[in-house]
Amino acid sequence: MSHAPTPAPERFDVVIVGAGAAGLLAAIAARGAISDDGSTHAPPHDAPTVALFDSMPQPGKKILISGGGKCNLTNERVTEHDFAPVGSKIVRSILREFPPAAIVRFVEEAGIPTRIEPTGKIFPAEGRRARDVLGALQSGARRAGVVFRFGHAIDEIDRPAPGDGFRLVTRSADRDGATGTVHAARVVIATGGRSIPKTGSTGAGYTFAERFGHTIVPTRPALVGLTSAHPAGLAGLTMPALVLVRRDNGKEIYRSAGSLLFTHQGISGPAGLDASLWRATAPVSDPDVVADFWTLADPNGPWRAFRDLPKPPGACLAESPNATDPTHVDAFLRNQAALHPKRRLASALTQRLPRSLVDSVVADGDTPLAELRQDARRRAAAAVTRFDLGIRGDAGFERAEVTAGGVPLGELARRTLESRIAPGLSFCGEVVDVTGRLGGFNFQWAWSSGYVAGRGAARIPAPDSERRGDSA
Ligand SMILES: Cc1cc2nc3c(=O)[nH]c(=O)nc-3n(C[C@H](O)[C@H](O)[C@H](O)COP(=O)(O)OP(=O)(O)OC[C@H]3O[C@@H](n4cnc5c(N)ncnc54)[C@H](O)[C@@H]3O)c2cc1C
């Protein structure tokens, strides 16, 4: 009996696994069709062949749901300090390769004007939405000659022989689930994290990385609601607050300043979500999370620009002020007692703070100030400046905007994000252990790291890295 010959596997110079934000940018960059200022052009005639695989028949779901369907593309000001791990020089140099202005130029040249919010968040302008951004990226990739293989998951990656490129096993999303094989000289893993798995991000990239010998910084949900045991009376309250993430000796690890929302289950809102990032990446396993309600309630303080807006800003302040020392509130109450001895403690505090907050967190609210004992006054001062939010956990990967942890930067080459362990394999986007705070920083990481990994995989040298003074 004669058998039909098995067709030779398709071969590409570069295969990109994952067509989210990072993978799309990586694909355009690997074809050499985008510059570091975000301008696009036809790929050179000798551009490598690039295929973009995604398990989802219609990928880009996270772009579509981002920013409430409006897509907070990036931020006006992005530095390595907006990310965990904080202050990484590698992150700094990658951000410089493809800065916020570049993605703004890319989308604007695609006919999508942008707007900047007071906290620096950059969105498509009124009337434009996330789907326009996804459309611009997909058309850019198509125009650049990227071969789309949507609805095809990559199930396995191996290297049959050293120096011989990679063999990738594909599986169709069709009902038949047909499998196949493709071959690539180089592979870029842009599979995202584990958050909201129904968008396609199921954590496959970590398995590929481990198979090639990488370590994985343990993954945790981040930018996610935190569950807490706060008083029931707080549920539904939104107010500006500093949220402090601390070691159990009280030493501060991080501080977010923004609008805090108390839900029935716990806390959310920008300050709560941001706190979840620093809690997930804290150097201690169970940090304290406490709130200072006093500092941002100051009518002349750092929150004054936002006090009268119809809606609180959807991001934290770029620079959080120091938390108020409880002795300051203690002194305020003593002063009030001298001026209005009959005034009740709760009334004194509601000059600045919402009634429902004061009633829920402060004991002895009915006591006239003149009768308030020193220890009760100090307890009240601590309750409004160091309120223990009683965090128990988080709402999990199903609800998290991002995944903290992943492939450590130290195992990747600084200029190309290529594995130092498995040459030819690179990583970009959320699969890497870089997580931004709320405000467009995660997409900026996806754009910048996608650009760097795509060019690296295509072996396109970074033209001006010497000018930038980065060393390898
Ligand atoms: C609700 C929500 C709102 C958000 N809003 C914002 C915002 O406004 N601004 C911001 O900066 N960030 C926002 N983020 C975070 C941001 O969406 C992510 O950081 C970013 O999308 C990560 O991009 P990525 O390309 O690395 O991964 P992803 O976008 O997760 O893309 C990974 C892709 O890989 C594919 N894939 C996975 N495994 C395989 C496999 N084995 N084979 C083939 N394909 C595979 C997936 O199907 C997916 O399409 C938001 C996130 C959520 C969940």
The ligand as an ORCA input file, in Angstrom:
! r2SCAN-3c Opt
* xyz 0 1
  C      -9.869     44.074     31.913
  C      -8.485     44.545     31.572
  C      -8.257     45.873     31.275
  C      -6.967     46.313     30.992
  N      -6.776     47.627     30.674
  C      -5.536     48.067     30.403
  C      -5.329     49.418     29.998
  O      -6.282     50.170     29.772
  N      -4.041     49.829     29.818
  C      -2.964     48.982     29.996
  O      -1.831     49.412     29.839
  N      -3.139     47.691     30.307
  C      -4.400     47.216     30.502
  N      -4.588     45.884     30.800
  C      -3.409     44.993     30.782
  C      -3.039     44.664     29.336
  O      -4.216     44.264     28.656
  C      -2.002     43.545     29.272
  O      -0.897     43.882     30.066
  C      -1.526     43.319     27.837
  O      -2.650     43.004     27.022
  C      -0.514     42.194     27.753
  O      -0.221     41.990     26.395
  P       0.482     40.648     25.908
  O       0.515     40.766     24.425
  O       1.728     40.410     26.648
  O      -0.514     39.480     26.327
  P      -2.026     39.183     25.926
  O      -2.740     40.417     25.564
  O      -2.566     38.371     27.041
  O      -1.910     38.308     24.595
  C      -1.425     36.999     24.621
  C      -1.965     36.253     23.415
  O      -1.303     34.992     23.344
  C      -2.232     34.018     22.926
  N      -1.751     32.714     23.369
  C      -1.547     32.279     24.625
  N      -1.069     31.033     24.631
  C      -0.955     30.664     23.328
  C      -0.505     29.462     22.677
  N      -0.068     28.408     23.352
  N      -0.540     29.429     21.322
  C      -0.957     30.503     20.600
  N      -1.402     31.638     21.170
  C      -1.389     31.723     22.527
  C      -3.541     34.448     23.587
  O      -4.671     33.919     22.918
  C      -3.453     35.962     23.499
  O      -4.098     36.446     22.336
  C      -5.869     45.411     31.031
  C      -6.106     44.061     31.293
  C      -7.398     43.625     31.543
  C      -7.616     42.153     31.783
*
